Amino acid sequence: MTDLITVEDVRVSYGEVAALRGISAHVDDGEIVGVIGPNGAGKTTLVETISGFHDYEGRVAYRDREVAGHHPADLVADGLVHCAESRDLFGHLSVEDNLELGAYRHHDGVEDRLAFVYDLFPVLEERADQNARTMSGGEQQMLAIGRALMGDPDVLLLDEPTLGLAPVILGDISDGLDEIRDAGVTVLLAEQNVTFTMNHADRVYLLENGKVEREGDPKTLRGDEYIRTAYLGE
């Protein structure tokens, strides 16, 4: 496998507050890599740093090119697409308008990608003309993921995609993630939902207080007494 993302001894601070404290990780081509941990552990900061939104110490590379100095939009054009926890939809625009805006850096193959997104989440096609702000939280999450996919990602950075979702919507997102991977998209999944992450990821990093405390494949980590007790409720 080839590393698409490399993070080496990365440190990020917000003023005097250290958010990442020497994190090292990697994402290989074709993987789903999970990043778990409690609220405030540094998951979102890590994803945002990889996406080019934060200054940092250490090394962050995408396709062996340093992220520092590249605008996030340029990284999107190179296939690194970030689906933020906040979703950042255009609420006054329709579902289809939101999706088409996701393709602003990749104009070729838009119809094929739109068909893929509608196949992935049929409710979006049913509500193509509906304003995004009138949709449920789960439907908005599907739209946010769909819009990210319209950017034709090689790597999709998903930040808390299951946060606050009802179980039925969680199942739709779960099925969609499997199909996204089958389509050849590499995924970095930052999630508080440990069970969801373990069910999908090839490898998992546990972040606590801005540091990697555990890493390994889901089978190994499920056997870790600390993770079983603190995160799986066993």
Sine and cosine of phi, psi and omega as CSV:
sin_phi,cos_phi,sin_psi,cos_psi,sin_omega,cos_omega
0.00,0.00,0.43,-0.90,0.00,-1.00
-0.93,-0.37,0.73,-0.68,0.06,-1.00
-0.92,0.39,0.84,-0.55,0.15,-0.99
-1.00,-0.02,-0.58,0.82,0.02,-1.00
-0.81,-0.59,0.74,-0.67,0.06,-1.00
-0.79,-0.61,0.80,-0.60,0.04,-1.00
-0.84,-0.54,0.85,-0.53,-0.07,-1.00
-0.76,-0.64,0.90,-0.44,0.09,-1.00
0.74,0.67,0.77,0.63,-0.11,-0.99
-1.00,0.03,0.71,-0.70,0.01,-1.00
-0.77,-0.63,0.75,-0.66,0.01,-1.00
-0.71,-0.70,0.70,-0.71,0.01,-1.00
-0.77,-0.64,0.52,-0.86,0.18,-0.98
-0.95,-0.30,1.00,-0.10,-0.13,-0.99
0.90,0.44,-0.86,-0.51,-0.01,-1.00
-1.00,0.02,-0.07,1.00,-0.07,-1.00
-0.99,-0.11,0.86,-0.51,0.02,-1.00
-0.99,0.13,0.85,-0.52,0.00,-1.00
-0.99,-0.11,-0.64,0.76,0.09,-1.00
-0.85,-0.53,0.74,-0.68,-0.16,-0.99
-0.84,-0.54,0.91,0.41,0.06,-1.00
0.99,0.13,0.74,0.67,-0.04,-1.00
-0.99,0.12,0.69,-0.73,0.15,-0.99
-0.79,-0.61,0.71,-0.71,-0.02,-1.00
-0.29,-0.96,0.20,-0.98,0.08,-1.00
-0.48,-0.88,0.42,-0.91,0.06,-1.00
-0.79,-0.62,0.84,-0.54,-0.02,-1.00
-1.00,-0.06,0.39,-0.92,0.03,-1.00
-0.84,0.55,0.79,-0.61,0.06,-1.00
1.00,0.02,-0.05,1.00,-0.03,-1.00
-1.00,0.04,0.36,-0.93,0.42,-0.91
-0.94,-0.34,0.88,-0.47,0.00,-1.00
-0.93,-0.38,0.81,-0.59,-0.01,-1.00
-0.99,-0.13,0.59,-0.81,0.14,-0.99
-0.83,-0.56,0.93,-0.37,-0.05,-1.00
-0.92,-0.39,0.20,-0.98,0.01,-1.00
0.53,-0.85,0.27,-0.96,-0.04,-1.00
-0.94,0.33,0.18,-0.98,0.10,-0.99
-0.85,0.53,0.74,-0.67,-0.01,-1.00
1.00,0.03,0.07,1.00,-0.04,-1.00
-0.96,0.27,-0.37,0.93,-0.03,-1.00
0.90,-0.44,0.12,0.99,-0.06,-1.00
-0.88,0.47,-0.78,0.63,-0.02,-1.00
-0.91,0.42,-0.65,0.76,0.03,-1.00
-0.87,0.49,-0.64,0.77,0.02,-1.00
-0.89,0.46,-0.74,0.67,-0.02,-1.00
-0.89,0.45,-0.69,0.73,0.00,-1.00
-0.91,0.41,-0.56,0.83,0.04,-1.00
-0.92,0.39,-0.70,0.72,0.05,-1.00
-0.87,0.49,-0.55,0.84,-0.02,-1.00
-0.98,0.19,-0.09,1.00,0.07,-1.00
1.00,-0.07,0.29,0.96,-0.08,-1.00
-1.00,-0.07,-0.19,0.98,-0.06,-1.00
-0.76,-0.65,0.55,-0.83,0.23,-0.97
-0.95,0.31,0.49,-0.87,-0.05,-1.00
-0.45,-0.90,0.32,-0.95,0.21,-0.98
-0.96,-0.26,0.51,-0.86,-0.05,-1.00
0.97,-0.24,-0.48,-0.88,-0.04,-1.00
-0.73,-0.69,0.78,-0.63,0.16,-0.99
-0.79,-0.61,0.86,-0.50,-0.05,-1.00
-0.77,-0.64,0.63,-0.78,0.13,-0.99
-0.88,-0.48,0.84,-0.54,-0.11,-0.99
0.79,0.61,0.64,0.77,0.05,-1.00
0.92,0.40,0.30,0.95,0.08,-1.00
-0.91,-0.41,0.76,-0.65,-0.03,-1.00
-0.85,0.52,0.73,-0.68,-0.01,-1.00
-0.95,0.31,-0.59,0.80,-0.02,-1.00
-0.82,0.57,0.72,-0.69,0.01,-1.00
1.00,-0.05,-0.13,0.99,0.05,-1.00
-0.97,-0.26,0.72,-0.69,0.06,-1.00
-0.94,0.34,0.61,-0.79,0.02,-1.00
-0.79,0.61,-0.58,0.81,0.01,-1.00
-0.90,0.43,-0.55,0.84,0.04,-1.00
-0.94,0.35,-0.58,0.82,0.06,-1.00
-0.92,0.40,-0.61,0.79,0.08,-1.00
-0.86,0.50,-0.70,0.72,0.01,-1.00
-0.89,0.47,-0.46,0.89,0.03,-1.00
-1.00,0.00,0.08,1.00,0.11,-0.99
0.98,-0.20,0.15,0.99,0.02,-1.00
-0.97,-0.26,0.96,-0.26,-0.15,-0.99
-0.88,-0.48,0.74,-0.68,-0.11,-0.99
-0.94,-0.33,0.83,-0.56,0.12,-0.99
-0.96,-0.26,0.97,-0.26,-0.17,-0.98
-0.97,0.22,0.43,-0.90,0.07,-1.00
-0.85,0.53,-0.58,0.82,-0.05,-1.00
-0.97,0.23,-0.14,0.99,0.03,-1.00
0.94,0.33,-0.71,0.70,0.11,-0.99
0.81,0.59,0.69,0.72,0.05,-1.00
-0.98,0.20,0.34,-0.94,0.14,-0.99
-1.00,-0.05,1.00,-0.09,-0.18,-0.98
-0.89,0.45,-0.47,0.89,-0.04,-1.00
-1.00,0.08,-0.07,1.00,0.01,-1.00
-0.98,-0.21,0.34,-0.94,0.00,-1.00
-0.95,0.30,0.23,-0.97,0.08,-1.00
-0.82,0.57,-0.76,0.65,-0.06,-1.00
-0.92,0.38,-0.59,0.81,0.06,-1.00
-0.89,0.46,-0.68,0.73,0.04,-1.00
-0.86,0.50,-0.69,0.72,-0.01,-1.00
-0.90,0.44,-0.70,0.71,-0.03,-1.00
-0.91,0.42,-0.53,0.85,0.06,-1.00
-0.91,0.42,-0.45,0.89,0.05,-1.00
-0.91,0.42,-0.30,0.95,-0.04,-1.00
-0.99,-0.14,0.35,0.94,-0.14,-0.99
-0.91,0.42,-0.36,0.93,0.04,-1.00
-0.97,-0.26,-0.05,1.00,-0.02,-1.00
-0.67,-0.74,1.00,-0.06,-0.11,-0.99
-1.00,0.05,-0.32,0.95,0.01,-1.00
-0.99,0.17,0.64,-0.77,0.09,-1.00
0.96,0.28,0.34,0.94,-0.06,-1.00
-0.88,0.47,-0.68,0.73,-0.04,-1.00
-0.90,0.44,-0.62,0.78,0.04,-1.00
-0.91,0.42,-0.66,0.75,0.00,-1.00
-0.93,0.36,-0.61,0.80,0.05,-1.00
-0.89,0.45,-0.65,0.76,0.04,-1.00
-0.90,0.45,-0.63,0.78,0.03,-1.00
-0.89,0.45,-0.71,0.71,-0.01,-1.00
-0.90,0.43,-0.67,0.75,0.01,-1.00
-0.92,0.38,-0.54,0.84,0.08,-1.00
-0.94,0.34,-0.59,0.81,0.00,-1.00
-0.93,0.38,-0.73,0.69,-0.04,-1.00
-0.78,-0.63,1.00,0.09,-0.08,-1.00
-0.83,0.55,-0.48,0.88,-0.02,-1.00
-0.87,0.49,-0.47,0.88,0.00,-1.00
-0.93,0.37,-0.61,0.79,0.05,-1.00
-0.93,0.36,-0.63,0.78,0.02,-1.00
-0.88,0.47,-0.49,0.87,-0.08,-1.00
-0.91,-0.42,0.51,0.86,-0.10,-1.00
-0.83,0.56,-0.55,0.84,-0.05,-1.00
-1.00,-0.08,0.00,1.00,-0.05,-1.00
-0.99,0.14,0.62,-0.78,0.08,-1.00
-0.91,0.41,0.66,-0.75,-0.10,-1.00
-0.87,0.49,-0.57,0.82,-0.08,-1.00
-0.93,0.36,-0.28,0.96,-0.03,-1.00
-1.00,-0.02,0.01,1.00,-0.02,-1.00
-1.00,0.04,0.33,-0.94,0.07,-1.00
-0.94,0.35,0.25,-0.97,0.01,-1.00
-0.86,0.51,-0.65,0.76,0.01,-1.00
-0.92,0.40,-0.64,0.77,0.03,-1.00
-0.92,0.39,-0.60,0.80,0.05,-1.00
-0.91,0.42,-0.58,0.81,0.05,-1.00
-0.91,0.42,-0.68,0.74,0.08,-1.00
-0.86,0.52,-0.66,0.75,0.01,-1.00
-0.90,0.43,-0.66,0.75,0.02,-1.00
-0.88,0.47,-0.69,0.73,0.04,-1.00
-0.91,0.41,-0.68,0.73,0.03,-1.00
-0.87,0.49,-0.68,0.74,0.02,-1.00
-0.89,0.45,-0.64,0.77,0.06,-1.00
-0.89,0.46,-0.64,0.77,0.00,-1.00
-0.93,0.38,-0.44,0.90,0.05,-1.00
-0.92,0.39,-0.28,0.96,0.08,-1.00
-0.99,0.17,0.09,1.00,0.05,-1.00
0.83,0.56,0.83,0.55,-0.09,-1.00
-0.96,0.29,0.59,-0.80,0.31,-0.95
-1.00,0.07,-0.58,0.81,0.08,-1.00
-0.79,-0.61,0.79,-0.61,0.04,-1.00
-0.95,-0.32,0.85,-0.52,0.06,-1.00
-0.99,-0.14,0.94,-0.35,-0.06,-1.00
-0.96,-0.29,0.89,-0.45,-0.03,-1.00
-0.96,-0.28,0.94,-0.35,0.06,-1.00
0.79,0.62,0.82,0.57,-0.04,-1.00
-0.93,0.36,-0.31,0.95,-0.05,-1.00
-0.98,-0.22,0.09,1.00,-0.11,-0.99
-0.87,0.49,0.87,-0.48,0.09,-1.00
0.96,0.27,0.24,0.97,-0.07,-1.00
-1.00,0.06,0.57,-0.82,0.11,-0.99
-0.93,0.36,0.45,-0.89,-0.05,-1.00
-0.81,0.58,-0.63,0.78,-0.03,-1.00
-0.91,0.41,-0.62,0.79,0.04,-1.00
-0.95,0.31,-0.58,0.81,0.05,-1.00
-0.85,0.53,-0.63,0.77,0.04,-1.00
-0.90,0.43,-0.64,0.77,0.03,-1.00
-0.90,0.43,-0.67,0.74,0.02,-1.00
-0.91,0.41,-0.63,0.77,0.01,-1.00
-0.88,0.47,-0.74,0.67,0.03,-1.00
-0.89,0.46,-0.64,0.77,0.00,-1.00
-0.89,0.45,-0.63,0.78,0.00,-1.00
-0.89,0.45,-0.63,0.78,0.05,-1.00
-0.88,0.47,-0.67,0.74,-0.01,-1.00
-0.94,0.35,-0.58,0.81,0.05,-1.00
-0.88,0.47,-0.69,0.72,0.03,-1.00
-0.91,0.42,-0.67,0.74,0.01,-1.00
-0.89,0.46,-0.43,0.90,0.02,-1.00
-0.98,0.19,-0.03,1.00,0.08,-1.00
0.99,-0.11,0.22,0.98,0.00,-1.00
-1.00,-0.02,0.78,-0.62,0.12,-0.99
-0.98,0.18,0.63,-0.78,-0.12,-0.99
-0.78,-0.63,0.74,-0.67,0.25,-0.97
-0.95,-0.32,0.89,-0.45,-0.14,-0.99
-0.93,-0.37,0.93,-0.36,0.07,-1.00
-0.99,-0.15,0.86,-0.51,-0.19,-0.98
-0.51,-0.86,0.64,-0.77,0.22,-0.98
-0.99,0.12,-0.37,0.93,-0.01,-1.00
-0.98,0.19,1.00,-0.10,-0.12,-0.99
-0.93,0.38,-0.66,0.75,-0.01,-1.00
-0.88,0.47,-0.71,0.70,0.05,-1.00
-0.84,0.54,-0.72,0.70,-0.02,-1.00
-0.90,0.44,-0.72,0.70,-0.02,-1.00
-0.88,0.47,-0.52,0.85,-0.03,-1.00
-0.96,0.27,-0.27,0.96,-0.09,-1.00
-0.88,-0.48,-0.47,0.88,-0.20,-0.98
-0.99,0.14,0.51,-0.86,0.17,-0.98
-0.99,0.13,-0.61,0.79,0.05,-1.00
-0.64,-0.77,0.43,-0.90,-0.07,-1.00
-0.69,-0.73,0.67,-0.75,0.17,-0.99
-0.93,-0.36,0.74,-0.67,0.12,-0.99
-0.99,-0.16,0.87,-0.49,0.06,-1.00
-0.97,-0.24,0.70,-0.72,0.14,-0.99
-0.61,-0.79,0.77,-0.64,0.03,-1.00
0.79,0.62,0.64,0.77,0.09,-1.00
0.97,0.23,0.24,0.97,0.01,-1.00
-0.75,-0.67,0.46,-0.89,0.10,-0.99
-0.99,0.17,0.90,-0.43,-0.02,-1.00
-0.99,-0.16,-0.46,0.89,0.05,-1.00
-0.54,-0.84,0.47,-0.88,0.15,-0.99
-0.44,-0.90,0.51,-0.86,0.00,-1.00
0.36,-0.93,-0.06,-1.00,0.04,-1.00
-0.98,0.19,0.36,-0.93,-0.06,-1.00
-0.83,0.55,-0.63,0.78,-0.01,-1.00
-0.87,0.49,-0.69,0.72,0.01,-1.00
-0.91,0.42,-0.71,0.71,-0.06,-1.00
-0.94,0.33,-0.50,0.87,0.08,-1.00
-0.90,0.43,-0.41,0.91,0.04,-1.00
-1.00,0.06,-0.07,1.00,0.00,-1.00
-0.98,0.18,0.86,-0.51,-0.10,-1.00
-0.86,0.50,-0.63,0.77,-0.02,-1.00
-0.90,0.44,-0.72,0.69,0.00,-1.00
-0.91,0.41,-0.66,0.75,0.03,-1.00
-0.86,0.51,-0.66,0.75,-0.05,-1.00
-0.98,0.22,-0.73,0.68,-0.14,-0.99
-0.99,0.13,-0.49,0.87,-0.17,-0.99
-0.84,-0.54,-0.38,0.92,-0.02,-1.00
-0.95,-0.30,-0.06,1.00,0.07,-1.00
0.91,0.41,0.51,0.86,-0.02,-1.00
-0.98,-0.20,0.00,0.00,0.00,0.00
